[in-house]
Amino acid sequence: MNYSEFYILELILFVLNWSNQMSSIKVICFSTLLLLTNNALASTTQDTSSLSYDALLSSYQYDFKVNYFNIESQKQSLKMAYIYLKPTKSDMPTVTLMHGKNFNADYWTTTAQYLQSLGYGVLIPDQIGFGKSSKPTNYQYSFAALAHHTHALMDSLNIKESIVLGHSMGGMLASRFALMYPNTTSKLILLNPIGLENYLQYVDYKDTNFFYKNEFSKTPEGVRKYQQKNYYDGKWNATYSALTDFITGQIQGPDKEQVAWVNAKTYDMIFTQPVITEFKDLTVPVKLIIGTRDRTGPGRNWKKDGVDYELGRYDKLGKHAATLIPDAQLFELDNLGHLPHIEDFERFKNVFKQALAAK
């Protein structure tokens, strides 16, 4: 409950007590204050009915300056958007932040500011197919390809070595990056990554057409309800709402069909390109930061017949992953969900600083 909600509730209780013997006034007061309360609750989100963004989020503003890296891949000329903040202390390394599937570089703002305050450089790419980067519809999306592009971007910026942090789908990408480029990865930090399960062991394979239908039929209200339930334990506020604005704008935008198809294509690699089977091969230091309330389980709604395995139990998955990865260190955050760095940055910051400092 925010301050305005608390204030209104206190006011309601006061008025009801004051008007205990004045029933007609009591009804009027209660009705009026109930309306005010609803308005206070509604103020946690803004009207997004007019939001409209194209495939490249051209009119959507990030908090930092956005640069572009040209890529030639699969007979196509592509642009990879990225944010690069140089180290604020000369002896500090760069941390590369890899976003999740339903996000882009912009949700790393607070994390980037914190890293800069400690002296770190920060590199935040929008992967091809996401954010402000190119979204080719005729493209073979893979974690290996995205890792390759990210490594090429690092080379262009003369970043020889980096701490790599991946969240959600970005955790699968970060893992693939560390497997492909161990000499570039000084440390791997996985923040509530998906891919701690080999999903096709438990769920049926779905064609891209299946995901396209789901993506194209998305509504802003459906996105909000999904994130409120699955990310934030039923809670909702202006910060959480703002993180869905770009999705809402693209649902309502001129390139809805293109965005839906690209979003559908990038689902395939989550199911068909597992990284958990190669965790044993990681040779870099690995730190796991896990909000244990998280229940993200891709494919949960189309499990194979006879499978009673419960997907997405992060209170168990973090511990299991730590046994698979050589010398991994686990930091658990009780009662935090899929986005600890958004839901409670102060708690996240405390363990993040430990993960950064740990050998």
RODO-2510 file (C-alpha; in nm, 4 decimals, decimal comma):
residues 359
     n   res          X          Y          Z
     1     m     0,0000     0,0000     0,0000
     2     n     0,1469     0,3387    -0,0988
     3     y     0,1198     0,6597     0,1022
     4     s    -0,1879     0,7937    -0,0761
     5     e    -0,3762     0,4659    -0,0296
     6     f    -0,2862     0,4581     0,3407
     7     y    -0,3946     0,8182     0,3893
     8     i    -0,7311     0,7599     0,2218
     9     l    -0,7933     0,4459     0,4280
    10     e    -0,7193     0,6330     0,7503
    11     l    -0,9533     0,9092     0,6414
    12     i    -1,2325     0,6601     0,5733
    13     l    -1,1972     0,5082     0,9178
    14     f    -1,2005     0,8514     1,0820
    15     v    -1,5108     0,9662     0,8982
    16     l    -1,6972     0,6423     0,9650
    17     n    -1,6236     0,6761     1,3341
    18     w    -1,7214     1,0421     1,3355
    19     s    -2,0478     0,9792     1,1515
    20     n    -2,1444     0,6754     1,3551
    21     q    -2,4725     0,8385     1,4644
    22     m    -2,5399     1,0184     1,1354
    23     s    -2,6380     0,7389     0,8996
    24     s    -2,7299     0,9508     0,5958
    25     i    -2,4072     1,1463     0,6121
    26     k    -2,2246     0,8194     0,6716
    27     v    -2,3488     0,6756     0,3445
    28     i    -2,2580     0,9901     0,1499
    29     c    -1,9131     1,0103     0,3077
    30     f    -1,8405     0,6460     0,2521
    31     s    -1,9446     0,6624    -0,1142
    32     t    -1,7368     0,9717    -0,1770
    33     l    -1,4310     0,8362    -0,0033
    34     l    -1,4627     0,5022    -0,1766
    35     l    -1,4477     0,6890    -0,5077
    36     l    -1,1379     0,8749    -0,3874
    37     t    -0,9795     0,5458    -0,2847
    38     n    -1,0443     0,3954    -0,6256
    39     n    -0,8888     0,7015    -0,7851
    40     a    -0,5840     0,6665    -0,5599
    41     l    -0,5467     0,3029    -0,6567
    42     a    -0,5922     0,3849    -1,0231
    43     s    -0,3237     0,6512    -1,0006
    44     t    -0,0608     0,3790    -0,9663
    45     t    -0,0926     0,3335    -1,3428
    46     q    -0,1387     0,5780    -1,6284
    47     d    -0,3804     0,5637    -1,9179
    48     t    -0,1973     0,3715    -2,1899
    49     s    -0,4787     0,3483    -2,4442
    50     s    -0,3056     0,5953    -2,6763
    51     l     0,0411     0,4367    -2,6608
    52     s     0,1704     0,3291    -3,0010
    53     y     0,5245     0,2190    -3,0814
    54     d     0,6775     0,0783    -3,3961
    55     a     0,8920    -0,2359    -3,4112
    56     l     1,2096    -0,0410    -3,3305
    57     l     1,0582     0,1592    -3,0426
    58     s     1,1658     0,4722    -3,2307
    59     s     0,9668     0,7106    -3,0093
    60     y     1,0196     0,5196    -2,6840
    61     q     1,2839     0,6908    -2,4719
    62     y     1,5478     0,4979    -2,2771
    63     d     1,7118     0,6563    -1,9745
    64     f     2,0587     0,6470    -2,1320
    65     k     2,1924     0,7350    -2,4743
    66     v     2,1370     0,4562    -2,7279
    67     n     2,4050     0,3654    -2,9829
    68     y     2,3894     0,1259    -3,2780
    69     f     2,6250    -0,1472    -3,3959
    70     n     2,5989    -0,2655    -3,7561
    71     i     2,5833    -0,6413    -3,8114
    72     e     2,5875    -0,8457    -4,1314
    73     s     2,4171    -1,1766    -4,0562
    74     q     2,2201    -1,4338    -4,2548
    75     k     2,2295    -1,2164    -4,5701
    76     q     2,0815    -0,9229    -4,3820
    77     s     2,2116    -0,5859    -4,2627
    78     l     2,1024    -0,5430    -3,9021
    79     k     2,1405    -0,2828    -3,6298
    80     m     2,2036    -0,3782    -3,2694
    81     a     2,1042    -0,1084    -3,0203
    82     y     2,3122    -0,0786    -2,7067
    83     i     2,3983     0,1416    -2,4111
    84     y     2,7606     0,1770    -2,3102
    85     l     2,8705     0,3583    -1,9965
    86     k     3,2463     0,3714    -1,9517
    87     p     3,3954     0,2778    -1,6137
    88     t     3,3911     0,5673    -1,3692
    89     k     3,7117     0,4337    -1,2143
    90     s     4,0033     0,3475    -1,4392
    91     d     4,0811     0,0122    -1,2789
    92     m     3,7260    -0,1257    -1,2867
    93     p     3,5916    -0,3796    -1,5370
    94     t     3,2754    -0,3624    -1,7449
    95     v     2,9590    -0,5522    -1,6564
    96     t     2,7484    -0,6696    -1,9506
    97     l     2,3765    -0,6915    -1,8726
    98     m     2,1593    -0,9283    -2,0778
    99     h     1,7849    -0,8673    -2,0722
   100     g     1,4996    -1,1157    -2,0510
   101     k     1,2461    -1,2003    -2,3195
   102     n     0,9708    -0,9637    -2,2058
   103     f     1,2111    -0,6769    -2,1471
   104     n     1,4793    -0,4613    -2,3051
   105     a     1,7873    -0,2640    -2,2050
   106     d     1,5828     0,0062    -2,0335
   107     y     1,4823    -0,2013    -1,7284
   108     w     1,8478    -0,2142    -1,6217
   109     t     1,8589     0,1598    -1,5411
   110     t     1,8795     0,1337    -1,1610
   111     t     2,1283    -0,1544    -1,1819
   112     a     2,3456     0,0428    -1,4247
   113     q     2,3399     0,3505    -1,2027
   114     y     2,4442     0,1406    -0,9053
   115     l     2,7287    -0,0215    -1,0996
   116     q     2,8494     0,3197    -1,2115
   117     s     2,8495     0,4388    -0,8500
   118     l     3,0888     0,1525    -0,7717
   119     g     3,3137     0,2432    -1,0643
   120     y     3,2121    -0,0292    -1,3120
   121     g     3,1576     0,0184    -1,6799
   122     v     2,8219    -0,1042    -1,8104
   123     l     2,7304    -0,2518    -2,1472
   124     i     2,3594    -0,3165    -2,2117
   125     p     2,2717    -0,4557    -2,5549
   126     d     1,9258    -0,4902    -2,6981
   127     q     1,9612    -0,8288    -2,8617
   128     i     1,8602    -0,8688    -3,2251
   129     g     1,4837    -0,9201    -3,2208
   130     f     1,4339    -0,7144    -2,9042
   131     g     1,4063    -0,3560    -2,7853
   132     k     1,5350    -0,0974    -3,0321
   133     s     1,7354    -0,3498    -3,2344
   134     s     1,6430    -0,4865    -3,5765
   135     k     1,3638    -0,7434    -3,5800
   136     p     1,4105    -0,9539    -3,8921
   137     t     1,1192    -1,1877    -3,9590
   138     n     1,3190    -1,4218    -4,1824
   139     y     1,5933    -1,5067    -3,9370
   140     q     1,7177    -1,8114    -3,7487
   141     y     1,7226    -1,6922    -3,3893
   142     s     1,9596    -1,8797    -3,1595
   143     f     2,1432    -1,8149    -2,8371
   144     a     2,4683    -1,8865    -3,0198
   145     a     2,3955    -1,6188    -3,2809
   146     l     2,2997    -1,3618    -3,0163
   147     a     2,6132    -1,4439    -2,8151
   148     h     2,8224    -1,4089    -3,1315
   149     h     2,6748    -1,0634    -3,2016
   150     t     2,7340    -0,9537    -2,8426
   151     h     3,0948    -1,0670    -2,8592
   152     a     3,1433    -0,8740    -3,1837
   153     l     2,9966    -0,5654    -3,0145
   154     m     3,2430    -0,6054    -2,7267
   155     d     3,5306    -0,6320    -2,9742
   156     s     3,4188    -0,3097    -3,1415
   157     l     3,4317    -0,1344    -2,8027
   158     n     3,7665    -0,2929    -2,7138
   159     i     3,6151    -0,4761    -2,4179
   160     k     3,8487    -0,7715    -2,3772
   161     e     3,6918    -0,9136    -2,0627
   162     s     3,3606    -0,8584    -1,8866
   163     i     3,1487    -0,9742    -1,5972
   164     v     2,8335    -1,1071    -1,7659
   165     l     2,4966    -1,0867    -1,5906
   166     g     2,1879    -1,2432    -1,7470
   167     h     1,8304    -1,2256    -1,6239
   168     s     1,5469    -1,4602    -1,7237
   169     m     1,5987    -1,5551    -2,0919
   170     g     1,9135    -1,3446    -2,0702
   171     g     2,0428    -1,6046    -1,8261
   172     m     2,0264    -1,8698    -2,0976
   173     l     2,2037    -1,6314    -2,3351
   174     a     2,4668    -1,5390    -2,0754
   175     s     2,5313    -1,9081    -2,0108
   176     r     2,5758    -1,9736    -2,3823
   177     f     2,8064    -1,6708    -2,4052
   178     a     3,0225    -1,8005    -2,1191
   179     l     3,0418    -2,1447    -2,2818
   180     m     3,1430    -1,9955    -2,6167
   181     y     3,3704    -1,7195    -2,4878
   182     p     3,5185    -1,8210    -2,1514
   183     n     3,8237    -1,6004    -2,2049
   184     t     3,5991    -1,2960    -2,2401
   185     t     3,3809    -1,3855    -1,9401
   186     s     3,5554    -1,3058    -1,6135
   187     k     3,2466    -1,4039    -1,4146
   188     l     2,8940    -1,5223    -1,4927
   189     i     2,6052    -1,4005    -1,2768
   190     l     2,2641    -1,5572    -1,3331
   191     l     1,9659    -1,3642    -1,1964
   192     n     1,6501    -1,5764    -1,1892
   193     p     1,7404    -1,7298    -1,5233
   194     i     1,5002    -1,9464    -1,7132
   195     g     1,6579    -2,2622    -1,8512
   196     l     1,7243    -2,4204    -1,5124
   197     e     1,5089    -2,6999    -1,6522
   198     n     1,5230    -2,8819    -1,9862
   199     y     1,1685    -2,7926    -2,0820
   200     l     1,1119    -3,0431    -2,3606
   201     q     1,1624    -3,3222    -2,1105
   202     y     0,8315    -3,2184    -1,9581
   203     v     0,6286    -3,0304    -2,2193
   204     d     0,5086    -3,0889    -2,5731
   205     y     0,6886    -2,9180    -2,8593
   206     k     0,4926    -2,6307    -3,0108
   207     d     0,5362    -2,4906    -3,3604
   208     t     0,6089    -2,1201    -3,4072
   209     n     0,2542    -2,0753    -3,5395
   210     f     0,1262    -2,1634    -3,1913
   211     f     0,3315    -1,8872    -3,0323
   212     y     0,2412    -1,6399    -3,3061
   213     k    -0,1281    -1,6909    -3,2381
   214     n    -0,0687    -1,6272    -2,8679
   215     e     0,1475    -1,3201    -2,9302
   216     f    -0,0884    -1,1662    -3,1857
   217     s    -0,3886    -1,2071    -2,9550
   218     k    -0,2162    -1,0404    -2,6575
   219     t    -0,3902    -0,7439    -2,4977
   220     p    -0,2451    -0,4786    -2,2650
   221     e    -0,4775    -0,5979    -1,9882
   222     g    -0,3674    -0,9569    -2,0417
   223     v    -0,0008    -0,8557    -2,0171
   224     r    -0,0660    -0,6666    -1,6947
   225     k    -0,2575    -0,9555    -1,5382
   226     y     0,0133    -1,2054    -1,6354
   227     q     0,2953    -0,9974    -1,4909
   228     q     0,1015    -0,9003    -1,1789
   229     k     0,0255    -1,2641    -1,1022
   230     n     0,3515    -1,4268    -1,2107
   231     y     0,6141    -1,1599    -1,1417
   232     y     0,4893    -0,9560    -0,8471
   233     d     0,2759    -1,1852    -0,6297
   234     g    -0,0453    -0,9988    -0,7111
   235     k     0,0972    -0,6546    -0,6402
   236     w     0,1035    -0,3714    -0,8918
   237     n     0,2383    -0,0176    -0,8957
   238     a     0,3509     0,2564    -1,1315
   239     t     0,7021     0,1114    -1,1643
   240     y     0,5757    -0,2301    -1,2667
   241     s     0,3214    -0,0740    -1,5009
   242     a     0,5836     0,1397    -1,6753
   243     l     0,7814    -0,1725    -1,7651
   244     t     0,4867    -0,2914    -1,9752
   245     d     0,4434     0,0357    -2,1669
   246     f     0,6636    -0,0686    -2,4572
   247     i     0,4717    -0,3968    -2,4904
   248     t     0,1386    -0,2140    -2,4794
   249     g     0,2587     0,0364    -2,7371
   250     q     0,3712    -0,2355    -2,9764
   251     i     0,0457    -0,4289    -2,9323
   252     q    -0,1338    -0,1081    -3,0312
   253     g     0,1299    -0,0025    -3,2831
   254     p     0,1679    -0,0190    -3,6626
   255     d     0,4045    -0,3202    -3,6604
   256     k     0,2007    -0,5490    -3,4364
   257     e     0,2154    -0,8402    -3,6803
   258     q     0,5939    -0,8176    -3,7280
   259     v     0,6599    -0,7904    -3,3550
   260     a     0,4289    -1,0830    -3,2791
   261     w     0,6043    -1,3039    -3,5346
   262     v     0,9536    -1,2192    -3,4069
   263     n     0,8412    -1,2741    -3,0477
   264     a     0,7039    -1,6117    -3,1542
   265     k     1,0279    -1,7110    -3,3268
   266     t     1,2365    -1,6291    -3,0209
   267     y     1,0307    -1,8697    -2,8096
   268     d     1,1649    -2,1667    -3,0047
   269     m     1,5204    -2,1355    -2,8785
   270     i     1,4011    -2,1391    -2,5170
   271     f     1,2584    -2,4866    -2,5673
   272     t     1,4986    -2,6349    -2,8242
   273     q     1,8351    -2,4915    -2,7121
   274     p     1,8823    -2,5918    -2,3473
   275     v     2,1895    -2,4789    -2,1561
   276     i     2,1353    -2,6829    -1,8392
   277     t     2,2794    -2,9886    -2,0160
   278     e     2,6113    -2,8013    -2,0425
   279     f     2,6271    -2,6431    -1,6980
   280     k     2,8925    -2,8976    -1,6061
   281     d     3,1153    -2,7527    -1,8798
   282     l     3,1225    -2,3971    -1,7473
   283     t     3,4777    -2,3005    -1,6577
   284     v     3,4226    -1,9457    -1,5317
   285     p     3,3163    -1,8427    -1,1794
   286     v     2,9362    -1,8595    -1,1575
   287     k     2,7100    -1,6817    -0,9110
   288     l     2,3371    -1,7552    -0,8923
   289     i     2,1012    -1,4914    -0,7523
   290     i     1,7565    -1,6426    -0,7070
   291     g     1,4306    -1,4917    -0,5871
   292     t     1,2792    -1,8084    -0,4424
   293     r     0,9129    -1,7063    -0,4881
   294     d     0,9593    -1,7200    -0,8662
   295     r     0,7443    -1,9813    -1,0402
   296     t     0,8276    -1,9040    -1,4042
   297     g     0,7814    -2,2277    -1,5970
   298     p     0,7669    -2,2004    -1,9788
   299     g     0,5330    -2,4646    -2,1204
   300     r     0,3503    -2,5261    -1,7948
   301     n     0,0151    -2,5167    -1,9747
   302     w     0,1054    -2,7863    -2,2277
   303     k     0,2881    -3,0515    -2,0289
   304     k     0,3159    -3,4008    -2,1728
   305     d     0,0491    -3,6501    -2,0755
   306     g     0,1334    -3,8224    -1,7501
   307     v     0,3906    -3,5644    -1,6399
   308     d     0,3228    -3,4409    -1,2877
   309     y     0,6557    -3,2586    -1,2485
   310     e     0,6036    -2,9005    -1,1248
   311     l     0,7876    -2,6524    -1,3438
   312     g     0,9376    -2,3296    -1,2124
   313     r     1,0022    -2,4098    -0,8471
   314     y     1,2872    -2,1647    -0,8009
   315     d     1,3026    -2,2434    -0,4307
   316     k     1,4420    -2,5783    -0,5508
   317     l     1,5911    -2,4929    -0,8902
   318     g     1,8629    -2,2611    -0,7627
   319     k     1,9942    -2,5272    -0,5259
   320     h     1,9845    -2,7911    -0,7991
   321     a     2,1652    -2,5690    -1,0502
   322     a     2,4364    -2,4969    -0,7951
   323     t     2,5109    -2,8698    -0,7777
   324     l     2,5459    -2,8922    -1,1564
   325     i     2,7798    -2,5949    -1,2049
   326     p     3,1388    -2,6418    -1,0862
   327     d     3,2058    -2,4296    -0,7755
   328     a     2,8890    -2,2217    -0,8212
   329     q     2,7853    -1,9884    -0,5413
   330     l     2,4150    -1,9445    -0,4636
   331     f     2,2502    -1,6339    -0,3184
   332     e     1,8811    -1,6811    -0,2381
   333     l     1,6323    -1,3997    -0,1807
   334     d     1,3300    -1,5298     0,0063
   335     n     0,9875    -1,3961    -0,0893
   336     l     1,1114    -1,2248    -0,4067
   337     g     0,9934    -1,3303    -0,7490
   338     h     1,1177    -1,3223    -1,1066
   339     l     1,2591    -0,9674    -1,0975
   340     p     1,4439    -0,9096    -0,7695
   341     h     1,6226    -0,6040    -0,9142
   342     i     1,2848    -0,4416    -0,9823
   343     e     1,0771    -0,5724    -0,6932
   344     d     1,3217    -0,4847    -0,4138
   345     f     1,6421    -0,3273    -0,5385
   346     e     1,7863    -0,2746    -0,1907
   347     r     1,7750    -0,6457    -0,1119
   348     f     1,9013    -0,7323    -0,4579
   349     k     2,1829    -0,4788    -0,4272
   350     n     2,3158    -0,6384    -0,1109
   351     v     2,3641    -0,9817    -0,2649
   352     f     2,4645    -0,8388    -0,6034
   353     k     2,7542    -0,6557    -0,4403
   354     q     2,8626    -0,9807    -0,2771
   355     a     2,8409    -1,1654    -0,6078
   356     l     3,0494    -0,8983    -0,7793
   357     a     3,3172    -0,9138    -0,5099
   358     a     3,3308    -1,2913    -0,4718
   359     k     3,6062    -1,4802    -0,6498
***
